[in-house]
C-alpha cells in the first residue's frame, strides 16, 4: 500500500510519502495557473493507493475536485480532505496515524 499526504496552499505543495516506518517529504513550488498546478500535483501522487489532502484554505478542496474531473479513478483514492494551517512534520504525522494507523519514527 502506497500512502501520500498532500498539503498545499496557493504557492507551495508538500507531498509526504510513507513507507513502513518513515515519511519522506517533497516540495513542489506552485507558480502556474491553478489547473496546471493541480494537474502537476496529480501526477506527483499518481502511484499512491491512498491520498489524504490537507490545506489551510480552499486549495485542498479545489485539488480534490480537479482530480474528480480529470481522473475519477485516482480521485477515488482520496480518503479525506482536512484543514491544516501549517504543514509541520509532527502535525502531518498525526494525520497519518489518525487516517492510516502509521506510526512514524523518522522524517526524511
N, C-alpha and C positions, 0 to 999 in steps of 0.2 A: 504494500500500500504506500503510495506516494502522497504526502501531505504538503500543501503550501498554504501559508497565510500571507495575504497581501494587505499591506497598509498603504493608503495613498491619500494625498491631498491634490491640489491643483498643480503643484510643481514637482513633486517627488513621489516615487513609489519605493517601498521597501518590500522585498519578497523574501520570506523566510521559508526555507525548505528543510524538512525534517527527516532525519534518519533515526536509527534505533535510540540513540542516547544524546543526540545533539541537534542543534539547529544552525543552519548556515544562512547568513544574511547577504542579500544582493541589493544594490542600489540602482535605481533607474531614474534618471533625470527626465522629467516630462516637459516638453517645450513646444510641441506642436498643437494642433487642434485637438480638442477632447476625443474626437472619433479616432484620430491617429494614435493618440496615447493609449486609448482603450484597446485598440487592435494590437498594438505592440505588447502591451501588458498581457493580453490574452495569449499571445504566442509564447511569452515567457513562462506561463503556467500550463502550457498545453499538455505536459506529461503527468500532471497531478491528477490523482484519482479523487481527492477531496480538497476543496478550496474554501477557506474562510476569508471573507473580505472585511477589513477594518478601515475606518476613516473618521476624521473629525467632523466631516460635513457631508455634503451631497455627492462627493466624488465616488464614494464606495457604491452607493445605490446606482449611480449613473453607469459605473463599470459593470455591475451585475446585470443591469438592463441591457447594456450593449452586448454582453455575452449572450443573453437570451435571444436577441435579434440575430446576431451573427452566427452563433453556433449553439443551438439548443442542447446538443449532447454534452458539450463542455459546461454549459450553464447548469445542467442537471447535477453537476459535481459540486456546485456551490452549496455548502451546508449552512451558511449563515452570513448575515451582513450586520455588523455591530458598529457602534460608535466608540472610538478611542481617540482622545485628543492628541496624544503624542505616542509615537512608535518606540517606546523604550523596551529594551530586550526583556526585562522582567515582566512587564505587562503583557507582552506578546506571548511569553512562555506560559503565563497564567491562562490565557485564552486557549493555548494549545492543550493544556491539561484539562480545562473545562470541556472543550469540544471533542478531543481525541484521546484523552487519558494518556497523554505523552509526558512522562517525567523528563525534564530537560536538565542535564547536569552541566552542559558546556555549550557556549555560544561561540561560533566562529565567524 
